[in-house]
């Protein structure tokens, strides 16, 4: 069964559903929010409401960067890319969903967590085959595809650095769940064993998440960022697993758009990348 994820529009082979009301707070899945990373940029000018929203989105992305903290014990979801198709204005990427550690005799609902943190119910009646692949079994109480146990194709499109986040939750027990995230077109660079990437926090990059891996545990880091002539340099520290996470507000006063360069320096590596932000910066790949 093909399931095309188009924002809030879910398109199947034989019918189109406009899902307009299935929006919930993301805390319905995880009450244990990860600690927030550093926030860099003009935070002093933010209203309390915007600060709260940034905290929520930052925690959401940090949790999805370490889904083992949200998944049930022994649970792991993965997305296997099976096809890329170029259309006139975008690339459609097809994934299949696999689960480890979830019961294969239960029925699940698939959710899409959107860039603003809202949640859309994507597909009900999902089951797992013997290999742990998400399928439409085609019998009573489950979704129907072209044949029994038809694999579910998740077809997405995205901009550069845009994450697609999914949750699979049991209908019988909401604590039986798994989460997975993928960036079809990552903005990522590596230097030696270290990897640095930017993830969109808002469509036009007013909020950007900086994620880095591969550093020595608890190692000292120096973060340099620059947008136009505005520079920020500060000291940081890698987590115990050698990762680093921060929320970045790259906008510069008087500028509608621009480019930001970020470098994370350590004794062993110094990955450096850039990204666009602001008006008209979002483009489908």
N, C-alpha and C positions, 0 to 999 in steps of 0.2 A: 504494500500500500504506500502511495506517495503522499507525503504530508509537507506542504510548502509553508514555511514560516515567513509571513509577510507582515511584520509589525504585529497588529492585532487581528490580521486576516488569516484564516487557516483555510488552505485550499486542498481539497482532495481530488481524486481522479474524476469522480462522478458528481460531486456537489461542492458548493462553496458555502462556508459558514462564516458569518461576521460576528466574532466574539467581542461583544461590547461591554459586558457587565461583570466578567469573571476577574475582577481586580481585587487583590487582597494585600495586606501588609506582609512583607517578606518575613516578619518575625514568626509567622505561622509555621515556618519550617525549622527555624533554629532560634532558640532563646539564648544560646551561648555565643554572643558576638565576640569576634576576635578583637584584641586590642587594636586601637587605631594607630596607624603609622604617623610619621611626621606630616604636618601640613605646611606647605611652602608657598609663599606668594602674599598678595594683599589681604591677608585674613583679617586684619584689624578693621577693615571697612565693611565687613560682613554683618548682616543682621543676625540676631540669635536664631531665627528660623532657617536662614541659609546655612549657618554653622551646623545646626542639627541635621539638615538634609545632607550636607557634605559628610558628616560623621556617619550617617546611615549608609550612604553609597560607598564610602571608604571601607566600612566594615563588611558590606556585602561583597565587594571585590576581593578583599583580603581573605574572607572565608572561602570564596570560590578559587582562590589561588592555592589553597590548602584544603581541598574538599574532604580529606580524611578527618578533619576536625568536625565536619558536619554529618558525614555519613554514619550509618549504623555500624556496629562492630563487625569488622571483616568485610564490609561492603565497599565495592569499587565500581564506578561506572566509567565506561570509555566510549568514545565515538570513533568509528572507523570510516575514513573518507573512501568513497567508492567511485565518485565521478565529479568532474567539473565541466560545466557547459557554458559557453559564452553566448550571450544574447546581444541585442543591439546596444544595450546600455548598462549591462551588469553581467557578472559571472555567478551562475547558480552552482552551489557546492552541495553535494549529496553525502549524507552521513548515515551510518547505521549504528544503533545504540546497543551496547552489550553491558551486562551486569554480572558482577561476581559477588557472591555472598548473600543474594536476595533469594527468598523462597520461590521456587518455580511453579508452585501450585496456587499462587495467589494472583489476584487481578489488581492492576495498577492504573494510576492516572498520570499522564505526562504533562508537566507544566513548563512554560517558558517564562523565565525571569527577564524582564526587559531592561533596557539601559537605565530607565528612571527608577528601577526597583519594583515596579508594579509586576504583578503575576497574572499570567493568562493561562487558563486551562486549555491545553493544546489537544489532548486526545484522551478519551476514557476507554476502558476495556482492554488495556494493554496486558499481554502476558509474555512470559519468557519461554523460549524453547529449550531443548536439552543443552544447547551450547551457551545459554544465557542471553541469546539475542532477543531483542524486543520485537514481538510479532503481533499480528492480528489473527487470533486462532480461528475466528469465524463461527464459533458456536454461541449459544445463548449466554448473554452477559458479557461478551467480549466484542471488540471491534471486528469489522469484516473487511477483508481485502479482496484480491482477485482469486485467491485460492486459500485453502486452510493453511494456517501457520505462515501467512504471508509476511515477510520482513517489512518493517516500517522504515521507509526512506524519509529522512529529515532533510528537506531541501531549503537551504538558507542563502541569503545574500547579505553583504556587509561592506562597510568601509574599512579603510586601513586602521588596524588597531582596535577594531570593534569586537567585543566578546559576545558570544551566544551562550547563554546559560540555561541549563535544563535541570529539572528535578523529576524523579520517578518515585511516587509515593503509593504505598499499598492502600487499597480501599478498606481493608480490614483493620489495619493498625497503622496510624499515621507516623509512628516511630520507626516503622520499617520503610526506609527511604534511602535514596542515593542522589548525589548531585554530580554534575559534570559541566565543564566549560570548555569552549574552543574558540580560537580566533582564526577564522578562515584566511585572513590576510594580516598576519602579525607585523607589527613594527618592532623589529628585534635586531640586536647586534650582539656578537660574541667577541670576547677578547680572552684568549687562553681558555681557562676553565670557567670563566664568568660570562653570564648572559644578562643583558639589560633590555627591557622592553617597556613600551608605553601602551596604556590601555585607555580608551575613551571613557570618561566619566559622564560626559554629556555629548550630544551629537556633534557640536561644533568645537569641542575641546576646551570649553571654558574651565572644565575640571579634567585633569589627566592623572591617571595612576601610574606611578613608576614602580616597576617590579624588577628585582635583580636576584640572581641565584649564583651559586658557585664560589662564594667567598669563604674564607676561613671562618669557622664559627667564632662569634664574638669579636671579630676583627674590627679595627678602627677604619672608618671610611671618611672620605672627604667628598661632599656633594657640591658640584658646581653647576649652576644653571644660568642661562642668559637668554633674555628676550629683548631684541633691539639693544639699547645701551644699559638696560636694567639687569644687574647681576646679583645673584645670591650665592654665597659660599658659606657652608656650615659643616660642622663635624657631626658624624653619626656613627652607629655601631651596627654591625651585622647581627642577626639573631643567632640563636644557638645552632640552627641548622644551616647557617651560611647565607640566609636570604635577607633581603632588604625591601621595604615597602614604604611608599610615601604618596600623599595626595598633593598635587601641584596645581596652583592657580596661575596660569602663565600670562594672563592678560596684562597689558601695559596701558596706563592711562593715556587717553587721546588716540589710541590705535584700535581699529576695528578688527584687525587680524594680524597674524605674524607667524614667525618661526621661533621655536625655542630649542636650544641645545642643552642637553643634560649629560654630565659625565659623573660617574661614580668611581672614585679612585680608592684603591687599596694597595697594600704592599706587593700583592701578587698580580694584579690586573687592573685595568682602567677602561671599561667599556664606555662608549660615548655614542649618543644618538641624537636625532632631531625629529621634531614633529611640527605640523602646522596647526594653528588654532584660529578661532574667530570666524567672522562672517565668510560664508561660502567655502569654508575649509573642508567640509564633509563631502566626500565623493564616493559613490559606489565603485568598487573595483570590478 
